[in-house]
């Protein structure tokens, strides 16, 4: 069983100067902007350039919890985002 572990477990995976989620988002937006082109493509790149600094000011795991709050993702064994009371 060969598994590769990072040298420091507390550091996230980093590709170039992006985190793994930022890298995936950046590459997908750049590809879509290249396909769409024009003003919409430049607007997507501008949104990306505004989004990355905004995301870096948030705590770790902010985006998955935001997606949970909006109802896009569900965490196993956790109540839904609209529940106000939870009895274990």
FENNORDA-V536863 format. One record per pair of residues at least 12 apart in sequence whose C-alpha atoms are under 6 Angstrom apart, sorted by the first residue. I is the first residue (numbers start at 1). J is the second residue. Records with the same first field share a line. If there is no record, write none. Layout:
I->J, J
This chain:
69->81
